[in-house]
Amino acid sequence: MNSELMLCDSKRSQKTFLAVFLLVLFSLVTAQADSDTLPDAIVGNAGPLSGDSVQYYSANPSSVGYLSKPDGEGPHPSVILIHEWNGLVQRVKETADSFADEGYVALAVDLYSGRTGSNPQENMALVRETLAEPAALIDNLNAAVNYVKNQGGSNGKVATIGWCYGGGVALTYALGGDHHDATAIFYGRLLADPAQLAHVDHEFYGTFVENDRGIPITDVENFVETLRAADIPNDVHIYDGVNHGFWLYVDRDPKNNTEPAIDAWNRLKQFLQRTLS
């Protein structure tokens, strides 16, 4: 066979191999990002806790968080989980374990100094007490971000993820806290002040619901319009047919919650891969 033809065939084979390799790699990444399964924690099937209680905030030793770390040396990105209005309860700790299973150093913070609420009245009292001192909340979260960045195997990138009360706190932290790389808000209180949001330097993720008496759809729409006007990247979605709190507690109404929770989970995984890689 002519040597030039052999060389041409060899180059063609190499290009074909590279194209197939890239296609397979893309398929694997996509499959990892999109799934029809949910974390065991949010469907009520979590096993025993695998992390540890940690004192991450030296200014307030009563704030004891929960740290769960992935297997392997890393480097790993980190997520700060900000609890709902009832405090750092078992479900949030279990969810930290689920994020560790996904490859994230997960620190579930404690903004209530070791306390939890057992009814709406106690929960609201804790909410009002802590929201009255936003500087203390920001100091707590600054300590959390510094703590996870100093964990062995950290890649230095951090996202905050908050639900309900914690979602609003995550937004407050995005406006006034130390640098971090992403903010995810699940049905948390919002604002639409262009002057305040102009200071944000990272992407937002948002999951909200149509049936939410505390957060009207117009608030979400105004928030998104303000983000867009400020050229702040965002992935915000409003789900119908589900209620406030649907994602963290899918097992409360699995028939209605499962499908939108899967979509929100896949969006969240893609968001974290995009912002923390």
C-alpha positions, -999 to 999 in steps of 0.1 A, spaced: 0 0 0 12 35 -8 28 51 23 9 83 19 -24 64 18 -14 46 50 -5 79 67 -39 93 56 -58 63 69 -39 65 102 -48 102 107 -84 95 98 -85 67 124 -71 90 150 -97 116 143 -125 90 144 -112 77 178 -110 112 192 -146 120 181 -159 88 196 -140 94 228 -154 129 232 -189 117 224 -187 90 251 -172 115 276 -200 140 269 -226 112 274 -211 102 307 -211 138 320 -246 144 309 -258 111 325 -241 121 357 -258 155 357 -293 143 347 -309 115 367 -343 103 376 -334 95 412 -333 117 443 -310 118 473 -321 93 499 -322 121 525 -350 141 509 -373 111 503 -370 99 539 -346 69 532 -314 82 547 -292 58 566 -272 66 598 -253 99 597 -218 96 584 -204 131 593 -194 149 624 -205 177 646 -180 206 643 -174 239 660 -166 261 630 -175 295 645 -151 304 673 -171 336 681 -200 315 692 -191 281 705 -229 273 709 -232 272 671 -223 236 663 -225 226 626 -224 193 609 -196 184 585 -198 156 559 -169 149 536 -167 129 504 -144 99 499 -111 105 481 -83 131 484 -100 157 461 -97 185 454 -134 188 462 -157 219 460 -178 228 491 -214 236 499 -227 255 529 -262 243 538 -284 269 556 -313 253 575 -350 262 575 -369 281 601 -368 253 626 -330 250 628 -303 224 622 -325 193 624 -318 157 613 -331 161 578 -306 189 570 -277 168 584 -288 138 563 -289 161 532 -253 171 540 -244 134 537 -262 133 504 -241 162 491 -209 145 503 -220 114 483 -221 137 452 -185 148 459 -189 179 479 -175 189 513 -208 198 530 -211 219 561 -246 224 575 -244 255 596 -262 264 628 -276 299 630 -296 293 662 -268 287 686 -277 251 692 -314 256 694 -343 242 673 -380 250 672 -407 224 677 -437 244 666 -444 275 644 -444 299 674 -409 287 685 -397 287 649 -408 323 643 -393 335 675 -359 321 664 -363 336 629 -371 371 643 -343 370 668 -316 361 643 -329 383 614 -327 412 637 -289 408 638 -279 403 601 -242 411 609 -241 381 632 -255 359 605 -229 371 580 -201 366 606 -213 330 611 -214 323 574 -180 339 568 -166 315 594 -183 286 577 -168 295 543 -134 299 558 -137 266 576 -146 246 545 -119 263 524 -93 252 549 -104 215 548 -79 192 533 -87 185 497 -107 217 491 -106 233 457 -114 266 473 -148 271 457 -179 274 478 -217 276 472 -244 284 497 -277 265 496 -306 276 517 -342 265 522 -371 288 534 -355 310 561 -321 297 550 -328 307 514 -334 343 524 -303 342 546 -283 329 516 -294 360 496 -284 383 525 -250 366 525 -246 370 488 -251 407 492 -228 413 522 -206 383 529 -171 372 520 -165 360 484 -181 328 474 -189 313 440 -226 306 439 -259 310 457 -289 285 456 -322 296 470 -351 273 477 -383 293 483 -366 320 503 -375 356 508 -363 379 479 -356 415 471 -355 434 438 -332 463 446 -309 469 417 -284 489 438 -280 460 462 -280 432 437 -254 450 416 -227 440 441 -233 403 434 -205 387 414 -218 351 409 -246 331 395 -279 324 413 -301 293 413 -337 295 425 -365 270 430 -399 285 439 -435 273 439 -467 287 426 -486 278 458 -466 299 482 -484 324 504 -452 339 517 -434 344 484 -457 357 456 -449 348 420 -445 386 413 -417 387 438 -399 360 420 -405 376 386 -392 410 399 -361 393 413 -353 376 380 -359 408 360 -335 427 384 -309 400 380 -311 401 342 -309 439 342 -277 436 362 -263 409 339 -262 384 367 -265 348 354 -294 329 369 -314 297 367 -347 304 384 -378 282 381 -413 283 395 -430 249 399 -468 245 400 -488 218 418 -464 217 448 -462 236 481 -435 255 500 -410 230 513 -416 204 487 -380 197 478 -364 190 512 -394 168 522 -404 150 491 -418 122 513 -446 144 526 -464 142 492 -443 119 470 -470 116 443 -469 154 436 -434 162 448 -413 136 431 -413 148 395 -406 185 402 -381 176 428 -361 155 403 -361 184 379 -349 208 406 -322 184 417 -309 179 382 -309 217 377 -290 221 410 -264 195 401 -258 212 368 -256 246 385 -230 234 410 -209 217 383 -210 249 363 -200 272 392 -177 251 414 -157 231 389 
